[in-house]
Amino acid sequence: MKKYLKIIWDGISPANPVLIIAIGLCSVIAVSNSVKSALLMTFSFGLVLIPSEIIISTIRKLIPDEIRVPIFVVVIAAFTTMSVLLSRAYFTAIYDVIKLYILLIVVNCIIIGRAEAFAYVHPVVESLFDGIGMTIGYGWVLTAIAVVRELLGKGTLAGIQVLPQSFQPALIMILPPAGFLMIGILVGALETYLRKKGDKK
Amino acid sequence: MSFSHYLVDLAKIFVSSSIINNIILIQFLGLCSYIGLTDNMSSSIGMSFAVIFVTVSSSILTWVIDHWILIPSHLQPVLQITSFILVIGSFVGLVQIYLKKASPNLYKAMGIYLPLIATNCIILGVTFINSMNNYDFIQSIVEAIGISLGYTLAMIMLAGIRERLRNSDVPQFFKGKAIAFMVSGILALAFLGFQGMIK
């Protein structure tokens, strides 16, 4: 059990897909301007990543090495289709805003990367937990950025007014440029932290 | 719709896809190559040419598949993603093999970026945008050209700025990739000024 918890923890912090490995940034910047779309994005992301890892890890001994990438892509595309249809059916309003990014989960580097680096060489149960860990890791970074941007840009959280009416929202925070600025500050903070940690050693 | 209206429509699509809704700075697609390859000018130009070529040809391919196979057989919602990505992936692979054999010089300039493109979100993004907006054949091509030229514009701008940044005194906190993001934030701010240019 401890082993599985460690796999989940790896995804949340030490090997966080967005912060440490710095891949899959497109969707993080694009959908982080409101908490609702961040949550839907995380939901669809998990719905693709976890089953694809399970399937790929189940059939990993049958996959010929030379054509493994096309096979990964087909598996991922199948689950992306399911996830798109589900979000369209149950979360139509948010789906209409971010549909392009949900469709593009199919080429998200995190998913292909985890299929190749983890699911292809690990047994099923471990892959399941890796999928859960990576989804939480992706989700918390995305939601954290979304909370900051929505709070400062609109004064709301998931559509509910949080800050007092007298607060003057900074509209720029929910517009595209702020996404770049937020990621820039995050990357800068992280690199400074890693540099300091390296100096100590 | 008369012919002149149609031409105006095409011009609108071109301007809006290349500048107003710039694929990188406003829609955030293709960020991996945008941050990763703009270290020097020549690789960003090579990548841009490869993107222009593949975007246009794959939007032609996927338009044909979408309108001649998927829509008549009512399979579009279910098979669109899978068929598009497989077609684009195999097309890019074929082009790479052909270039290697037929024109080694062109392969050197552009071929090394082709494998990166197969999983680049721009290519697939363009085809989805075309199919979401129900563009006809010519509109799809114009949209693809517009988007890939917008990509080229953003790539070359950032590459130029980063070449200058190498000789300037960047604050310790922003050294490395962070400054590239901050610069793109400011560029995006500038591009936001084009919003509302077309009704």
Interface residues (C-beta under 8 A of the other chain):
Chain A: A22 I23 L25 C26 S27 I29 A30 P70 V73 V74 A77 A78 T80 T81 V84 L85 K99 L100 L103 L104 V106 V107 N108 C109 I112 I172 L175 P176 P177 A178 G179 F180 L181 I183 G184 I185 V187 G188 A189 E191 T192
Chain B: L25 I26 Q27 F28 L29 G30 L31 C32 I35 P77 V78 L79 Q80 I81 T82 I85 L86 G89 T119 N120 C121 L124 G125 F128 I129 M132 Q172 F173 F174 K175 G176 K177 A178 I179 A180 F181 M182 S184 G185 I186 A188 L189 L192
